[in-house]
């Protein structure tokens, strides 16, 4: 049985494209290319950041939309209602995202950055911003439930619009006051949060739904699944790599000029991503939810909405603030860590879900 299983895994690996098989290599290369471009061309930052969608640089916005569209076009929207009826999954995701996640980031920020209030506040802002974009990529790579991921992202987006400012007030003013710690303020409008959600989730979601509706009606389900989807699927990873290059290029000079600060910010972020994913996955295994939905829950809980976190940090504290630097470092740590956790998830599937 073991030999047959190993042979089956080798056959699957053989069918993977060069892009899929060596994705960590390409991401590291994209990070290096971005850092090099940012360092080599100091004015590139201003050029890339000249035009914005909302408060997000246009190149990053285009990369995110290109990244999300193919994933959302793969979703079988006819199954979304069935997935949304799973109250256990929805409740668990809400608890992880809105109770455990912000509390964990608050604790890590104060434990690891007690002497750096600007960076600490930036981390708390990241912890409050639940993911609406890259989580779909990580979930897809780890063979999670696409429909479940879309439902969880949509649900958390609604909560994000309603709860972000309130939780910001609680974790920056109320809770520190109770504990006798320094307090801070967070002034961000519901419209700013809603606009980012509508752009980076609403646009590709509508485009993906319309594409599937048109493709199945015009050419049939078989053509759509076997011909169309394989053609557009690689563009999700192209968009991811492009986004990584632009992110690192925008901040290349800052990152290389302040390496110790980046390292201090990176440590609690690393702990946060790993702990959130591990706890979420372990709870899913314990509750017997099944690998696909457990994976969707884990990656949704571990990922963060860096578009919102950066926009809030810059809008409230300024582009040169420590809060903004912490917001920028967030995705720079999240991307390689979550890629690594994709491989951990695939190992866990073999270990705990051999039949799935």
C-alpha positions as CSV (number, residue, x, y, z in Angstrom):
1,X,0.0,0.0,0.0
2,X,2.8,2.4,0.9
3,X,4.6,1.8,-2.5
4,X,1.4,2.3,-4.3
5,X,0.7,5.5,-2.4
6,X,4.1,6.9,-3.1
7,X,3.7,6.0,-6.8
8,X,0.4,7.9,-6.9
9,X,1.9,11.0,-5.3
10,X,4.8,10.9,-7.9
11,X,2.2,10.7,-10.7
12,X,0.3,13.7,-9.3
13,X,3.6,15.7,-9.0
14,X,4.5,14.8,-12.6
15,X,1.2,16.3,-13.8
16,X,1.9,19.6,-12.1
17,X,3.1,22.5,-14.2
18,X,6.5,23.9,-13.8
19,X,4.9,27.0,-12.2
20,X,2.9,24.9,-9.6
21,X,5.8,22.5,-8.8
22,X,8.3,25.2,-7.9
23,X,6.0,27.9,-6.6
24,X,8.1,28.6,-3.5
25,X,11.2,29.2,-5.7
26,X,9.3,31.6,-8.0
27,X,7.9,33.5,-4.9
28,X,11.4,33.8,-3.4
29,X,12.7,35.0,-6.8
30,X,9.8,37.5,-7.0
31,X,10.7,38.8,-3.6
32,X,14.3,39.2,-4.5
33,X,13.5,40.9,-7.8
34,X,11.2,43.3,-6.1
35,X,13.8,44.2,-3.5
36,X,16.4,44.6,-6.1
37,X,14.2,46.9,-8.3
38,X,13.2,49.0,-5.3
39,X,16.9,49.4,-4.2
40,X,18.2,50.0,-7.7
41,X,15.6,52.5,-8.7
42,X,14.7,54.7,-5.7
43,X,12.1,56.7,-7.7
44,X,10.3,53.5,-8.7
45,X,8.3,53.7,-5.4
46,X,6.8,57.1,-6.4
47,X,6.2,56.0,-10.0
48,X,4.3,52.8,-8.9
49,X,2.3,54.6,-6.3
50,X,1.2,57.5,-8.5
51,X,-2.2,56.1,-9.5
52,X,-4.3,54.4,-6.9
53,X,-7.6,52.5,-6.7
54,X,-9.0,53.7,-3.4
55,X,-5.8,53.9,-1.3
56,X,-4.1,50.9,-2.9
57,X,-1.4,51.3,-5.6
58,X,-2.8,50.6,-9.1
59,X,-0.2,47.9,-10.0
60,X,-1.0,46.1,-6.7
61,X,-4.7,46.4,-7.3
62,X,-4.4,45.0,-10.8
63,X,-2.2,42.1,-9.5
64,X,-4.8,41.3,-6.8
65,X,-7.7,41.3,-9.3
66,X,-5.8,39.1,-11.8
67,X,-4.9,36.8,-8.9
68,X,-8.5,36.4,-7.6
69,X,-10.5,36.2,-10.9
70,X,-9.4,32.7,-12.0
71,X,-10.0,31.3,-8.5
72,X,-13.5,32.8,-8.4
73,X,-14.3,31.6,-11.9
74,X,-13.6,28.0,-10.7
75,X,-16.2,28.2,-8.0
76,X,-19.3,26.2,-8.5
77,X,-21.8,28.8,-7.4
78,X,-24.7,26.4,-7.4
79,X,-23.1,24.7,-4.3
80,X,-22.6,27.9,-2.3
81,X,-26.1,27.7,-0.7
82,X,-25.4,24.2,0.4
83,X,-22.1,25.2,2.0
84,X,-23.6,28.3,3.6
85,X,-26.0,26.0,5.5
86,X,-23.1,24.5,7.5
87,X,-23.5,26.4,10.7
88,X,-20.7,24.6,12.5
89,X,-18.2,25.8,9.9
90,X,-19.5,29.3,9.9
91,X,-19.6,29.6,13.7
92,X,-16.1,28.2,14.0
93,X,-14.7,30.6,11.4
94,X,-16.3,33.6,13.1
95,X,-14.9,32.7,16.5
96,X,-11.4,32.2,15.1
97,X,-11.4,35.3,13.0
98,X,-13.1,37.8,15.3
99,X,-12.4,36.5,18.8
100,X,-9.2,34.5,18.8
101,X,-7.3,36.2,15.9
102,X,-7.4,39.9,17.1
103,X,-6.8,38.8,20.7
104,X,-3.7,36.7,19.7
105,X,-2.2,39.6,17.7
106,X,-2.8,42.0,20.6
107,X,-1.0,39.6,22.9
108,X,1.9,39.0,20.6
109,X,2.3,42.7,19.8
110,X,2.5,43.7,23.5
111,X,4.7,40.7,24.4
112,X,7.2,41.1,21.6
113,X,7.1,44.9,20.9
114,X,6.5,46.5,24.3
115,X,9.0,49.3,23.6
116,X,7.8,50.1,20.0
117,X,4.3,51.6,20.2
118,X,4.0,52.5,16.5
119,X,4.9,49.1,15.3
120,X,2.7,47.5,18.0
121,X,-0.3,49.5,16.8
122,X,0.4,48.5,13.2
123,X,0.4,44.9,14.1
124,X,-3.0,45.2,16.0
125,X,-4.4,46.9,12.9
126,X,-3.2,43.9,10.8
127,X,-4.8,41.5,13.3
128,X,-8.2,43.2,12.9
129,X,-8.2,43.0,9.0
130,X,-9.4,39.6,8.0
131,X,-8.3,38.3,4.5
132,X,-10.5,38.7,1.4
133,X,-7.9,38.1,-1.4
134,X,-4.9,35.9,-1.1
135,X,-6.6,33.3,1.1
136,X,-8.4,32.1,-2.0
137,X,-5.0,31.3,-3.6
138,X,-3.7,29.5,-0.5
139,X,-6.9,27.5,-0.2
140,X,-6.9,26.6,-3.8
141,X,-3.2,25.5,-3.8
142,X,-3.9,23.3,-0.7
143,X,-7.0,21.7,-2.3
144,X,-9.4,23.2,0.1
145,X,-13.1,23.7,-0.5
146,X,-13.5,26.6,-3.0
147,X,-17.1,27.1,-2.3
148,X,-16.5,27.1,1.5
149,X,-13.7,29.6,1.1
150,X,-15.9,32.0,-0.8
151,X,-18.7,31.8,1.7
152,X,-16.2,32.4,4.6
153,X,-14.5,35.3,2.9
154,X,-17.9,36.9,2.2
155,X,-19.1,36.4,5.7
156,X,-15.9,37.8,7.2
157,X,-16.1,40.7,4.8
158,X,-19.5,41.7,6.2
159,X,-18.3,41.4,9.8
160,X,-15.2,43.4,8.8
161,X,-17.3,46.4,7.6
162,X,-19.4,46.3,10.7
163,X,-16.8,45.4,13.4
164,X,-13.4,46.8,12.3
165,X,-13.8,50.2,13.8
166,X,-15.4,48.9,17.0
167,X,-12.7,46.3,17.5
168,X,-10.0,48.9,16.8
169,X,-11.5,51.1,19.5
170,X,-11.6,48.1,21.9
171,X,-8.0,46.8,21.3
172,X,-6.3,50.2,21.1
173,X,-8.2,52.1,23.8
174,X,-10.5,50.1,26.0
175,X,-8.5,46.9,26.7
176,X,-5.1,48.7,27.2
177,X,-6.9,51.0,29.6
178,X,-8.2,48.1,31.6
179,X,-4.8,46.6,31.7
180,X,-3.0,49.8,32.6
181,X,-1.2,50.0,29.2
182,X,-0.7,52.8,26.8
183,X,-3.7,53.6,24.6
184,X,-4.0,54.8,21.0
185,X,-6.8,55.9,18.7
186,X,-8.1,54.6,15.3
187,X,-10.3,56.8,13.2
188,X,-11.5,55.0,10.1
189,X,-14.8,55.2,8.4
190,X,-17.1,52.3,7.5
191,X,-17.1,53.6,3.9
192,X,-13.3,53.2,3.6
193,X,-13.6,49.6,4.7
194,X,-16.6,48.8,2.5
195,X,-14.9,50.4,-0.5
196,X,-11.9,48.1,-0.2
197,X,-14.1,45.1,0.3
198,X,-16.2,46.0,-2.7
199,X,-13.2,46.5,-5.0
200,X,-11.1,43.6,-4.1
201,X,-13.8,41.0,-3.4
202,X,-16.9,42.3,-5.2
203,X,-15.4,43.0,-8.6
204,X,-13.6,39.6,-9.1
205,X,-16.5,37.8,-7.4
206,X,-19.1,39.2,-9.9
207,X,-16.7,38.6,-12.8
208,X,-16.1,35.0,-11.8
209,X,-19.9,34.3,-11.4
210,X,-20.7,36.0,-14.7
211,X,-18.0,34.0,-16.5
212,X,-19.2,30.7,-15.2
213,X,-22.8,31.5,-15.9
214,X,-21.9,32.5,-19.5
215,X,-19.5,29.7,-20.1
216,X,-21.9,26.9,-18.9
217,X,-24.8,28.4,-20.8
218,X,-22.9,29.0,-24.0
219,X,-20.6,26.0,-24.2
220,X,-21.6,23.6,-21.5
221,X,-20.2,22.5,-18.1
222,X,-17.7,20.0,-19.6
223,X,-16.1,22.6,-21.9
224,X,-16.0,25.1,-19.1
225,X,-14.3,22.7,-16.6
226,X,-12.0,20.9,-19.0
227,X,-11.1,23.6,-21.5
228,X,-11.7,27.1,-20.2
229,X,-10.6,26.7,-16.5
230,X,-7.2,25.2,-17.4
231,X,-6.5,28.1,-19.7
232,X,-7.1,30.8,-17.1
233,X,-5.9,29.0,-14.0
234,X,-2.2,29.9,-14.3
235,X,-3.1,33.6,-14.3
236,X,-3.9,33.4,-10.6
237,X,-0.3,32.5,-9.9
238,X,1.0,35.1,-12.4
239,X,-1.0,37.7,-10.6
240,X,0.4,36.5,-7.2
241,X,4.0,36.7,-8.4
242,X,3.4,40.1,-10.0
243,X,1.8,41.4,-6.8
244,X,4.8,40.1,-4.8
245,X,7.3,41.9,-7.1
246,X,5.4,45.2,-6.8
247,X,5.0,45.0,-3.1
248,X,8.7,44.4,-2.5
249,X,9.6,47.0,-5.1
250,X,7.4,49.6,-3.4
251,X,9.1,49.0,-0.1
252,X,12.5,47.7,-1.2
253,X,14.5,50.8,-0.1
254,X,12.7,51.0,3.3
255,X,13.1,47.3,4.0
256,X,16.8,47.2,3.2
257,X,17.5,50.5,5.1
258,X,15.7,49.4,8.3
259,X,16.4,45.6,8.5
260,X,16.4,45.5,12.4
261,X,13.0,47.1,12.5
262,X,11.6,44.8,9.9
263,X,13.0,41.8,11.9
264,X,11.3,43.0,15.1
265,X,8.0,43.3,13.2
266,X,8.4,40.0,11.5
267,X,8.8,37.9,14.6
268,X,5.3,38.4,16.1
269,X,3.8,38.2,12.5
270,X,5.5,34.8,12.0
271,X,4.2,33.5,15.3
272,X,0.7,34.8,14.5
273,X,0.4,33.2,11.1
274,X,1.7,29.8,12.3
275,X,-0.3,29.7,15.5
276,X,-3.5,30.8,13.9
277,X,-3.2,28.2,11.2
278,X,-2.1,25.4,13.5
279,X,-4.9,26.0,16.0
280,X,-7.6,26.4,13.4
281,X,-6.5,23.2,11.5
282,X,-6.2,21.2,14.8
283,X,-9.7,22.3,15.8
284,X,-11.1,21.3,12.4
285,X,-9.4,17.9,12.7
286,X,-10.7,17.5,16.2
287,X,-14.3,18.3,15.2
288,X,-14.2,16.0,12.3
289,X,-15.1,18.6,9.7
290,X,-13.2,17.0,6.9
291,X,-10.0,18.1,5.1
292,X,-11.4,20.5,2.4
293,X,-13.4,22.6,4.8
294,X,-10.9,22.4,7.6
295,X,-8.3,23.7,5.2
296,X,-10.6,26.6,4.2
297,X,-11.2,27.5,7.8
298,X,-7.5,27.4,8.7
299,X,-6.3,29.6,5.8
300,X,-9.1,32.0,6.3
301,X,-8.2,32.4,9.9
302,X,-4.5,32.7,9.3
303,X,-4.6,35.2,6.5
304,X,-5.1,38.9,6.7
305,X,-6.4,41.7,4.6
306,X,-3.2,43.7,3.9
307,X,-4.9,46.1,1.5
308,X,-7.1,47.3,4.3
309,X,-4.4,47.3,7.0
310,X,-2.0,49.3,4.9
311,X,-4.8,51.7,3.8
312,X,-5.9,52.3,7.4
313,X,-2.3,52.7,8.7
314,X,-1.4,55.3,6.0
315,X,-4.7,57.1,6.2
316,X,-4.7,57.5,10.0
317,X,-1.0,57.7,10.8
318,X,0.7,58.8,7.5
319,X,2.8,57.1,4.9
320,X,6.1,57.4,6.7
321,X,4.7,56.2,10.1
322,X,5.8,53.1,12.0
323,X,2.2,51.8,11.7
324,X,2.5,52.0,7.9
325,X,5.8,50.1,7.9
326,X,4.2,47.4,10.1
327,X,1.3,47.2,7.6
328,X,3.7,46.8,4.7
329,X,5.8,44.1,6.4
330,X,2.6,42.1,7.0
331,X,2.2,40.7,3.5
332,X,5.9,40.4,3.1
333,X,6.0,37.8,5.9
334,X,2.5,36.4,5.2
335,X,3.3,35.3,1.6
336,X,6.3,33.0,2.2
337,X,4.8,31.6,5.5
338,X,1.4,30.8,4.0
339,X,3.1,29.2,1.0
340,X,4.9,27.0,3.4
341,X,1.7,26.2,5.3
342,X,0.2,25.0,2.0
343,X,2.7,22.2,1.9
344,X,2.1,21.5,5.6
345,X,-1.7,21.2,4.8
346,X,-1.0,18.8,1.9
347,X,1.2,16.7,4.3
348,X,-1.6,16.8,6.9
349,X,-4.0,15.5,4.3
350,X,-1.9,12.5,3.7
351,X,-1.4,12.0,7.5
352,X,-4.9,12.6,8.8
353,X,-7.2,12.3,5.8
354,X,-5.8,9.5,3.6
355,X,-9.2,8.8,2.0
356,X,-9.6,12.5,0.9
